[in-house]
Amino acid sequence: MAHMVNDVSMPATLGYLLGLMYNPNNIASEAGPITHLIEYDVGQQLCCMLGYNVQLGIEIPLEPTAWGHITCDGSVANLESMWVARNLKFYPLALKRAIDNEPCLAHLAPHFTVRLCTGKEKVLTDCMAWDLLNLTPDEAVSLATRFSETFGLSAPALQAILKDYLIQTTGKDELERYFEIQQPPQYLCPKTSHYSWPKGAAVTGIGSKNVIGVPALDVLLAECLTRRQAVYAIVAIMGTTEHGSVDPLSQILALRRKYQQHGFHLDDPTLFLNPYTENELRHMCLADSVTVDPHKSSICYKDGRLRYMVTWTSPVIGLGDEGEIKMGVYGIEGSKPGAAPLAAWLGHEVIGLHKGGFGFLLGQSVFTSTKMYGHWATMSLDHPSLLVVPFRTLPSEMGPDSSAEKVDEERRFIRDVLLKRTRKELASDPKACALMREMGSDLVVNALLANYLNARIYDKLSFKNMDERLEKKKVIIMSTVLSQKEYGACLTKFKKRLGLVGQEDLYILVNVSMSPFTSSSNFEQVLANAFREVAEKETEISVARNRSVPALRAFVLQGTGQGPLSLVHMPSFSTNSQRQQCILNGELSTTDLEAYVAAKKADPTATYVACTLEGERLSTIILRKTFRCLISKLTADGSSAIIETQFTNINVIKNRQLSSCYLDGTYPLRMPFYLYGTPWEIHLDHVLLCAPNAQLSAGEVTVELLEGDEPTFTAGLKNGFVVVADALPEYLMQPLTANRNTHFFRPGAKFDMSIYLDPNATYPQKPDLCNRLGDPIARATITLNENTFVDAYMINVDAPSWREIWDMALGSRQFTDDTSSSSSSESIASDMESDDYRLSPVALGRRRIPLFKN
């Protein structure tokens, strides 16, 4: 199991090594005399496999033949297809412009007609831009040939005239201006399409904004027709990378016949055999072009003349004599290794592009994929604490009469029958064989979900850095994120199957079955068991992180003793016990307060933290109104204890849960803070509306009122205001990191802020806290003083050992994810005397000194 990575076949390996020894270059026949012919042969083999018309022997075909070639990767193949579609779309316009401006062609044009996509004939010079933008590919690519043959012109002479008018020469914008095209053509892709499509649009000048994700193709085409907005091509994905889904190509082809107003393109990354997929794959021969991507292959054109749309040459790599095969002049690549097509060719010759060759090997992989799907779908039956849900629904879940009883019955049949039998045994059971064909993904990619657990499983079953030992990974798996914006109702339905609600994106796991050998000896059971062992272990951690238990707590201290001290809780999004933004104030005994104030006066630039002596619930501290703690000063090389003391007369200023149901789905337009304290000491703390985020706290800030009533402002400090930094667009600044873009929150920084009465209670348990603030009661300039604190690491980290990480991070003031070695501590310490370092709100020491008292 992997992500499109598997052992290369022996014939292909041998072919590559043979080519590698001579290092042929397929840019020209002189540099690769054999391999450039082999590349042509490989392209013809692939075209034949797809069902395209290819030339057999010396007979002249009655229709244009297909043509294909090897590319360095799938993205380049997709890019070339976009390049062809763009050039082909504007080719008729270039010809008409040449006729408009070249007298030698103008007198011939009134006698030249074109066949519109509706089937009607029309004189070329009478055609509107809309007519020419919607010619069929066959009609568009044959225009120049028909024009030269109709009037007896030399093809090279006509091409020499056309060269100055082609989109390759003028660019797209000039042609659009000349023909007054107001709506640029669009490229229609599924929302699940590969990222190479918008990237290709950027390179070709089409623009990624004109690559349109298709929610409903018929509706979108109708809108394009109404706006008279042409379409470059429609992309059908015959096997998505992330979940192996096959687009309904037959229905797309039916829409092409219905509209006949647009071009067409097809992207094809792999194979399968269930009835739906088999039917769609049989329609591939009707697509205008196919990019084949089994890491990595080629592009094939139904009409081989399309390659002339992307032809570039030079005196060194000229086209040569008529009929001579040249591979290097077509497409994006220049120099290209001959070893790759030789590897493909030898693999085709030895294994075979037929049912008994690669078809058999892929069939074995499909069988493994289907059985793995069965394991994912039934894993919760024997392990109810582990919720695993495949992205693709079971057959029993799809019908109108579906019920929980029918689904459970089917799951038990899969577990007790399908998963315990060999392929040979299943083939003799019609019921089992029929179910095997219906269940699972369209291809060999299975997507599954265990919610938060996914991230932990992926961490254990993936290879992410060179320090990990691959042999310890019993199974390798990949992950992806399903965007709510892109997947819409489909993802909402999937969430419903999981018992989830909300607009958050979903993190899922993906398993790809690439090997034809894992279906023997029931080896997929071994893989499923390895996954289950890791999942069950990580489930225990997941349950623990969501259990509310007493926990060690740290509070950033604010104030100099002129009133109650403020305590800002250091939260964490990853564990339920720490998932709270809480601001308290409390009092110390006179003696302990004097000790704290003396330490603060001695070093006012340091951050002071109060850490509980034992695990505590915040609710207990608030109810009891007291807690014991150790006050420490964070220093450049660790921390130093000030005093063990007890806070009393605890009062709550703000206390809110940070569970996902209480957070917003997007970051706010402007950055909000809580402003609180006394008339003598005013403090600031960032309102955490969305995750991930950063704790930004500042004590003893200076407030200069610009507008508003001072008595009203002073009276409101006790319960706290919401203030919004007008010039800090938080949605553009997130995600904040302590070592990158939190430098704005430093001593001496000034912010113009609008001050609002907080419309929420002291315990606001809901999202959208800052969306309806009303009108500001005042405006002010707020200046940060020396007591600033930034944490963008601990608040977001998924801690495997909470106390260990708290001790290490708090004890060394290490509030970033920087894991550089301890040998760098001396150089860091030597830099701490600089003025730039003193402006930093967080010192980056390395020494591990525990803050919590053991």
ROBA-435834 format. One line per 5 residues: number of its first residue (from 1); their letters; for each residue z negated, y negated, x negated of C-alpha. Coordinates in steps of 0.1 Angstrom, whole numbers. Layout:
// ROBA-435834
NUM	A	Z/Y/X  ...
//
This chain:
// ROBA-435834
1	MAHMV	0/0/0  9/-34/-14  30/-65/-6  66/-54/-13  56/-40/-47
6	NDVSM	63/-4/-56  76/18/-83  113/11/-91  135/41/-87  145/60/-119
11	PATLG	183/54/-114  177/16/-110  154/15/-140  180/34/-161  208/11/-149
16	YLLGL	188/-20/-158  180/-7/-193  216/1/-199  226/-34/-189  198/-50/-208
21	MYNPN	209/-35/-241  242/-54/-240  229/-85/-221  261/-91/-201  266/-124/-183
26	NIASE	284/-122/-150  294/-158/-150  328/-147/-163  347/-115/-169  348/-121/-206
31	AGPIT	310/-122/-208  304/-92/-185  337/-72/-183  321/-42/-165  291/-56/-148
36	HLIEY	309/-84/-130  331/-57/-113  300/-37/-106  284/-68/-89  315/-71/-67
41	DVGQQ	312/-34/-58  275/-37/-50  283/-66/-27  310/-45/-9  285/-16/-5
46	LCCML	259/-39/11  286/-54/34  297/-19/45  260/-9/51  256/-40/74
51	GYNVQ	287/-30/94  310/-57/81  347/-52/76  355/-44/40  388/-37/22
56	LGIEI	393/0/16  420/9/-9  451/-12/-13  458/-17/24  459/-53/36
61	PLEPT	432/-57/63  442/-72/96  411/-96/97  391/-114/70  370/-91/49
66	AWGHI	334/-95/40  321/-105/6  287/-104/-10  270/-109/-43  237/-105/-61
71	TCDGS	212/-134/-63  182/-139/-84  159/-140/-54  156/-144/-17  150/-181/-17
76	VANLE	182/-187/-36  201/-165/-12  187/-185/17  195/-217/-1  231/-206/-6
81	SMWVA	234/-198/31  222/-233/40  246/-248/15  275/-228/30  264/-238/66
86	RNLKF	262/-275/57  296/-276/39  313/-256/67  298/-278/94  313/-309/78
91	YPLAL	346/-294/65  366/-303/96  353/-338/95  363/-341/58  399/-330/67
96	KRAID	401/-355/96  389/-383/73  415/-374/47  442/-375/74  429/-409/85
101	NEPCL	431/-423/50  460/-405/33  495/-415/45  510/-383/31  489/-363/56
106	AHLAP	488/-388/85  524/-383/96  519/-345/98  486/-345/117  500/-352/152
111	HFTVR	516/-318/152  485/-299/140  461/-284/166  427/-267/164  411/-242/187
116	LCTGK	378/-255/200  348/-233/205  356/-233/243  389/-216/235  411/-247/243
121	EKVLT	437/-261/219  435/-298/209  454/-320/184  432/-325/154  436/-363/154
126	DCMAW	425/-364/190  392/-345/184  359/-363/185  333/-357/159  314/-335/184
131	DLLNL	344/-313/188  348/-308/151  311/-302/145  313/-273/169  343/-253/157
136	TPDEA	336/-216/152  332/-206/115  364/-187/115  384/-217/128  367/-241/104
141	VSLAT	372/-221/73  409/-215/80  418/-251/87  431/-260/52  450/-227/49
146	RFSET	467/-232/83  475/-268/75  492/-260/42  511/-231/57  521/-250/88
151	FGLSA	537/-278/68  547/-259/37  522/-277/14  509/-264/-19  473/-252/-15
156	PALQA	462/-267/-48  479/-301/-39  461/-302/-5  428/-293/-22  432/-320/-47
161	ILKDY	437/-346/-19  407/-332/1  384/-331/-29  375/-368/-26  365/-364/11
166	LIQTT	345/-332/10  307/-333/16  303/-319/-19  318/-352/-32  307/-379/-7
171	GKDEL	274/-365/4  263/-359/40  252/-395/48  286/-410/41  304/-386/65
176	ERYFE	277/-392/92  282/-430/89  320/-427/90  320/-406/122  290/-425/137
181	IQQPP	269/-394/140  236/-407/154  218/-373/158  219/-353/125  226/-316/129
186	QYLCP	196/-292/130  188/-259/115  170/-236/140  145/-211/126  118/-190/141
191	KTSHY	83/-204/136  75/-173/115  103/-180/91  98/-181/53  89/-213/35
196	SWPKG	122/-211/16  141/-225/47  125/-260/47  127/-260/9  164/-252/11
201	AAVTG	168/-280/36  152/-304/12  175/-293/-17  207/-295/4  199/-329/18
206	IGSKN	196/-315/54  159/-325/53  130/-303/62  124/-323/94  157/-310/106
211	VIGVP	146/-274/102  132/-269/137  107/-241/146  120/-225/177  94/-218/205
216	ALDVL	121/-210/231  157/-209/219  176/-212/252  156/-243/261  161/-259/227
221	LAECL	198/-252/226  201/-268/261  183/-299/248  206/-301/217  236/-298/240
226	TRRQA	223/-326/262  217/-349/232  250/-338/217  232/-328/186  250/-302/166
231	VYAIV	233/-271/151  241/-259/115  229/-224/122  204/-202/140  182/-180/117
236	AIMGT	170/-147/130  144/-129/109  149/-92/109  114/-85/96  89/-113/90
241	TEHGS	71/-112/57  36/-116/72  37/-91/101  70/-73/101  83/-86/134
246	VDPLS	120/-84/142  137/-112/162  158/-103/193  191/-107/176  211/-92/205
251	QILAL	197/-120/228  205/-147/202  241/-134/200  242/-136/238  231/-172/237
256	RRKYQ	258/-179/211  284/-167/235  268/-187/262  268/-220/244  296/-217/218
261	QHGFH	284/-250/205  268/-240/172  271/-220/141  249/-190/133  230/-175/104
266	LDDPT	208/-144/100  181/-137/74  172/-101/68  143/-90/47  140/-51/55
271	LFLNP	145/-20/79  130/2/107  137/27/134  119/22/167  142/17/197
276	YTENE	139/-20/199  143/-26/162  172/-1/159  191/-19/187  186/-53/170
281	LRHMC	197/-40/136  229/-26/151  238/-62/160  236/-74/124  273/-68/120
286	LADSV	280/-97/144  261/-123/124  281/-147/102  260/-140/71  230/-119/60
291	TVDPH	206/-125/32  191/-92/21  157/-94/4  141/-62/-9  127/-80/-39
296	KSSIC	153/-94/-46  189/-89/-37  219/-107/-22  238/-126/4  267/-112/24
301	YKDGR	293/-131/44  311/-115/73  341/-137/65  345/-136/27  363/-169/28
306	LRYMV	330/-187/33  323/-183/-4  350/-209/-11  326/-234/5  303/-232/-25
311	TWTSP	328/-228/-54  324/-246/-87  342/-239/-118  350/-252/-153  378/-246/-179
316	VIGLG	355/-219/-194  350/-200/-161  383/-207/-143  394/-188/-113  421/-170/-133
321	DEGEI	451/-153/-118  454/-148/-81  436/-116/-70  414/-115/-101  378/-109/-92
326	KMGVY	355/-137/-103  317/-137/-94  304/-165/-115  322/-194/-97  305/-188/-63
331	GIEGS	270/-198/-53  242/-216/-69  236/-196/-101  257/-201/-132  248/-177/-159
336	KPGAA	234/-145/-143  224/-112/-159  246/-82/-154  217/-58/-157  205/-65/-121
341	PLAAW	237/-55/-103  240/-25/-126  205/-14/-116  214/-18/-79  248/0/-83
346	LGHEV	233/30/-101  206/33/-75  232/32/-47  253/58/-64  225/82/-72
351	IGLHK	202/78/-41  228/66/-16  230/39/10  229/64/39  204/82/61
356	GGFGF	199/110/35  193/85/6  175/52/10  173/58/47  151/89/41
361	LLGQS	129/70/17  125/41/41  118/65/69  89/80/49  75/45/44
366	VFTST	79/37/81  60/69/89  32/59/66  31/24/81  28/38/116
371	KMYGH	0/61/106  -18/32/89  -14/13/121  -31/42/139  -60/40/115
376	WATMS	-64/3/121  -62/7/159  -88/35/160  -112/26/132  -137/10/156
381	LDHPS	-140/43/177  -161/60/150  -175/28/136  -184/5/165  -201/-21/142
386	LLVVP	-167/-27/125  -142/-46/147  -106/-41/135  -78/-53/157  -41/-49/147
391	FRTLP	-18/-79/154  7/-57/173  -7/-44/206  -8/-7/215  18/6/239
396	SEMGP	-9/11/265  -18/-26/263  17/-39/271  23/-25/306  14/-43/338
401	DSSAE	-10/-15/348  -29/-16/315  -66/-10/316  -95/-5/292  -96/32/302
406	KVDEE	-59/38/294  -63/19/261  -93/40/250  -76/72/260  -45/63/239
411	RRFIR	-67/54/209  -85/87/211  -52/106/213  -40/87/182  -72/95/163
416	DVLLK	-75/132/174  -38/141/173  -15/117/155  -37/110/125  -46/146/118
421	RTRKE	-10/160/119  17/161/93  51/146/99  66/181/104  39/189/130
426	LASDP	44/157/148  82/162/150  77/193/172  55/174/197  77/152/220
431	KACAL	47/132/234  34/124/199  68/117/185  75/92/214  43/74/208
436	MREMG	49/72/171  82/55/178  66/29/201  35/20/182  30/-1/151
441	SDLVV	49/-31/138  87/-34/140  90/-25/103  65/-15/75  42/-45/76
446	NALLA	9/-42/95  -12/-73/102  -48/-68/112  -79/-89/117  -117/-86/114
451	NYLNA	-123/-123/117  -146/-139/90  -149/-104/75  -112/-107/64  -120/-132/36
456	RIYDK	-147/-109/21  -125/-78/24  -96/-96/8  -118/-107/-20  -128/-71/-27
461	LSFKN	-93/-55/-22  -71/-80/-41  -63/-88/-77  -67/-125/-83  -75/-130/-120
466	MDERL	-72/-113/-153  -109/-105/-156  -107/-80/-127  -101/-43/-135  -73/-31/-113
471	EKKKV	-82/6/-116  -114/-1/-97  -94/-13/-66  -90/18/-44  -65/0/-22
476	IIMST	-47/-34/-25  -43/-56/5  -30/-91/11  -39/-119/35  -24/-148/53
481	VLSQK	-33/-175/79  -18/-177/113  -15/-214/123  -25/-222/159  1/-250/159
486	EYGAC	29/-227/148  19/-195/168  7/-213/200  3/-190/230  9/-159/209
491	LTKFK	-21/-166/187  -42/-175/217  -35/-141/232  -43/-124/200  -76/-143/198
496	KRLGL	-84/-132/234  -81/-96/223  -107/-104/196  -130/-122/220  -124/-155/203
501	VGQED	-117/-189/218  -107/-223/203  -79/-240/185  -88/-228/149  -63/-211/127
506	LYILV	-69/-174/121  -73/-157/87  -58/-122/88  -51/-92/65  -17/-77/59
511	NVSMS	-9/-42/47  26/-32/36  36/5/32  62/6/4  59/41/-10
516	PFTSS	77/71/5  52/95/-11  19/84/6  28/103/38  22/137/20
521	SNFEQ	-12/154/20  -25/129/46  -30/104/18  -31/74/42  -64/88/54
526	VLANA	-77/82/18  -65/46/19  -80/40/53  -114/54/42  -113/31/11
531	FREVA	-107/2/33  -134/12/58  -160/16/30  -155/-19/18  -153/-33/53
536	EKETE	-186/-17/64  -204/-30/33  -190/-65/38  -199/-62/75  -236/-60/65
541	ISVAR	-232/-93/46  -213/-109/75  -241/-99/99  -267/-113/76  -250/-146/71
546	NRSVP	-249/-151/109  -286/-141/114  -310/-170/117  -339/-163/94  -364/-184/74
551	ALRAF	-347/-197/43  -354/-217/12  -344/-254/19  -337/-284/-2  -338/-320/9
556	VLQGT	-324/-350/-9  -352/-377/-10  -344/-413/0  -368/-442/-2  -392/-459/-27
561	GQGPL	-424/-457/-7  -422/-489/13  -422/-468/44  -417/-431/54  -395/-412/30
566	SLVHM	-362/-399/44  -353/-362/38  -316/-352/40  -312/-315/44  -286/-298/21
571	PSFST	-265/-277/45  -241/-249/41  -213/-239/65  -213/-203/55  -248/-191/66
576	NSQRQ	-264/-196/100  -298/-204/85  -285/-233/65  -258/-244/90  -275/-277/101
581	QCILN	-271/-314/93  -306/-326/96  -322/-360/86  -360/-362/87  -386/-387/76
586	GELST	-422/-379/66  -452/-391/46  -470/-381/15  -506/-385/6  -513/-417/-13
591	TDLEA	-518/-399/-46  -487/-378/-43  -466/-408/-32  -478/-428/-62  -467/-399/-85
596	YVAAK	-433/-398/-69  -428/-436/-69  -438/-437/-106  -412/-411/-115  -386/-429/-95
601	KADPT	-394/-463/-111  -392/-446/-145  -357/-432/-138  -342/-449/-107  -307/-434/-114
606	ATYVA	-319/-398/-109  -316/-377/-78  -349/-364/-64  -350/-332/-43  -378/-316/-23
611	CTLEG	-376/-278/-21  -397/-257/1  -421/-232/-15  -411/-204/8  -385/-195/35
616	ERLST	-388/-219/64  -369/-225/97  -361/-261/103  -372/-257/139  -406/-246/126
621	IILRK	-409/-276/102  -400/-300/130  -425/-284/154  -453/-281/129  -445/-317/116
626	TFRCL	-454/-306/80  -443/-284/51  -452/-278/15  -426/-284/-12  -419/-290/-49
631	ISKLT	-404/-324/-57  -382/-323/-87  -359/-347/-106  -324/-335/-113  -316/-343/-149
636	ADGSS	-285/-340/-171  -297/-307/-186  -314/-292/-155  -344/-304/-136  -381/-313/-141
641	AIIET	-409/-308/-116  -427/-339/-105  -454/-327/-81  -462/-299/-57  -471/-316/-25
646	QFTNI	-471/-316/13  -450/-338/37  -468/-347/70  -459/-366/101  -424/-353/101
651	NVIKN	-400/-370/125  -364/-362/134  -337/-388/130  -307/-365/135  -305/-327/138
656	RQLSS	-273/-310/147  -259/-275/144  -227/-271/122  -215/-239/139  -177/-239/144
661	CYLDG	-180/-244/181  -197/-277/174  -171/-289/149  -139/-307/154  -105/-291/147
666	TYPLR	-92/-321/127  -108/-347/104  -114/-382/118  -91/-411/112  -119/-431/96
671	MPFYL	-150/-418/77  -182/-419/98  -218/-421/85  -253/-421/99  -271/-454/90
676	YGTPW	-309/-452/93  -343/-461/78  -365/-492/80  -358/-529/77  -369/-526/41
681	EIHLD	-350/-495/31  -318/-484/47  -300/-451/40  -266/-435/45  -254/-399/52
686	HVLLC	-219/-387/59  -214/-373/94  -200/-337/90  -174/-334/118  -151/-307/103
691	APNAQ	-152/-280/77  -148/-278/48  -165/-310/39  -187/-328/15  -223/-341/17
696	LSAGE	-223/-378/8  -257/-393/8  -269/-427/-4  -304/-441/-4  -316/-477/-4
701	VTVEL	-282/-492/3  -277/-529/6  -264/-541/40  -249/-576/45  -243/-583/82
706	LEGDE	-210/-601/88  -211/-600/126  -238/-590/151  -274/-596/161  -299/-589/133
711	PTFTA	-329/-581/155  -308/-555/174  -296/-540/142  -331/-539/127  -346/-522/158
716	GLKNG	-319/-496/159  -325/-483/124  -353/-461/135  -331/-438/156  -300/-444/135
721	FVVVA	-265/-459/140  -231/-444/135  -212/-466/110  -175/-461/103  -159/-471/70
726	DALPE	-128/-489/82  -109/-485/49  -116/-448/43  -91/-426/61  -110/-393/60
731	YLMQP	-81/-372/74  -60/-383/43  -89/-378/18  -100/-343/28  -107/-318/15
736	LTANR	-132/-337/-7  -142/-322/-40  -170/-334/-63  -148/-334/-94  -116/-349/-79
741	NTHFF	-117/-374/-51  -153/-382/-44  -154/-409/-71  -152/-435/-44  -188/-427/-34
746	RPGAK	-206/-441/-65  -232/-467/-73  -219/-501/-69  -191/-492/-44  -187/-515/-14
751	FDMSI	-174/-506/21  -166/-527/51  -181/-509/80  -182/-511/118  -216/-504/133
756	YLDPN	-220/-485/166  -248/-474/188  -249/-436/186  -240/-424/221  -254/-389/213
761	ATYPQ	-289/-377/214  -311/-369/184  -300/-333/188  -263/-335/196  -249/-300/200
766	KPDLC	-212/-306/208  -180/-315/191  -162/-349/193  -193/-368/183  -174/-399/171
771	NRLGD	-144/-400/194  -160/-422/221  -182/-447/202  -172/-477/223  -172/-512/208
776	PIARA	-191/-520/176  -223/-540/179  -219/-554/144  -199/-554/112  -213/-553/77
781	TITLN	-205/-548/41  -226/-519/27  -231/-516/-11  -243/-483/-26  -271/-485/-51
786	ENTFV	-282/-460/-78  -295/-433/-54  -262/-415/-45  -257/-378/-41  -225/-358/-37
791	DAYMI	-221/-321/-29  -187/-307/-22  -194/-271/-35  -227/-258/-22  -219/-270/13
796	NVDAP	-188/-249/14  -195/-219/-8  -198/-184/6  -229/-174/-13  -232/-137/-22
801	SWREI	-268/-143/-34  -281/-174/-17  -312/-179/-38  -294/-172/-71  -267/-198/-64
806	WDMAL	-292/-223/-51  -312/-220/-83  -282/-222/-105  -264/-250/-87  -294/-271/-79
811	GSRQF	-312/-264/-111  -282/-276/-132  -268/-302/-108  -237/-281/-108  -222/-291/-74
816	TDDTS	-185/-282/-82  -168/-249/-85  -162/-255/-122  -171/-222/-140  -164/-233/-176
821	SSSSS	-184/-215/-203  -218/-227/-215  -203/-236/-249  -190/-268/-233  -224/-281/-224
826	ESIAS	-229/-299/-257  -196/-319/-253  -206/-327/-217  -240/-339/-228  -225/-361/-255
831	DMESD	-203/-378/-229  -233/-387/-207  -241/-419/-226  -208/-435/-216  -207/-461/-188
836	DYRLS	-181/-440/-169  -205/-411/-168  -233/-432/-154  -211/-442/-125  -207/-406/-115
841	PVALG	-230/-396/-85  -235/-361/-99  -241/-350/-135  -225/-318/-146  -251/-300/-166
846	RRRIP	-249/-262/-173  -284/-250/-181  -299/-227/-154  -333/-240/-145  -347/-228/-111
851	LFKN	-358/-254/-86  -376/-232/-62  -410/-221/-72  -412/-183/-78
//
